[in-house]
């Protein structure tokens, strides 16, 4: 029997790790070659092992969220630099965007209240785990008495997760691509608040997946029409023919948390054609 009470004819990996750490100290056992491959950090970090690390980074969050029975998520993309209202030291431009912090916080609170009422892990707020809009999302979820996910990534200037993420769902990534997969694997709605390069990257990748029907058409909401229309001329893309006019219907603008909830509830559901 192993520690979990299940019969196994072979020793668990943990058993072998404990066993080999207890063997006599000799030149042979001190050699890196003798380490078990999965208990050898130097080996795991080798360039040739990148495919294995990619797989581990895909599996660990998936297994943790499955164990927590996370069914669906509501994803919140947005700028890490957007300050909470009243925060000193922000530039005039960022101060003008500060109201979106409160809208993100309120939206997450309202969504999480719905989640708590269902009694199951649906509509779970999922952010990038950092400051700004991400912090606001996790904060609103906590204030509603629910859980929330933070998908952090190791960066030189943005490494620590915000303090509102549910600790057991505070995940850290090395690979941007795998992190973005986890944003979308359980997503039932996407919200995008004003942000910079990272927010634009996440927004366009998700829209591309929906446009090409590699992803279901779920509610896709852009907070702040004045901001988005100032930096993106969507109609110009349609006029040039680089996107279809119907692609402009893949998203909607909203200004407030209440508008966002109403838009989600009113979103057209793609239904399969009945059999002939």
Order of alpha helices (4+ residues) and beta strands (2+ residues): alpha-alpha-alpha-alpha-beta-alpha-alpha-beta-alpha-beta-beta-alpha-beta-alpha-beta-alpha-alpha-beta-alpha
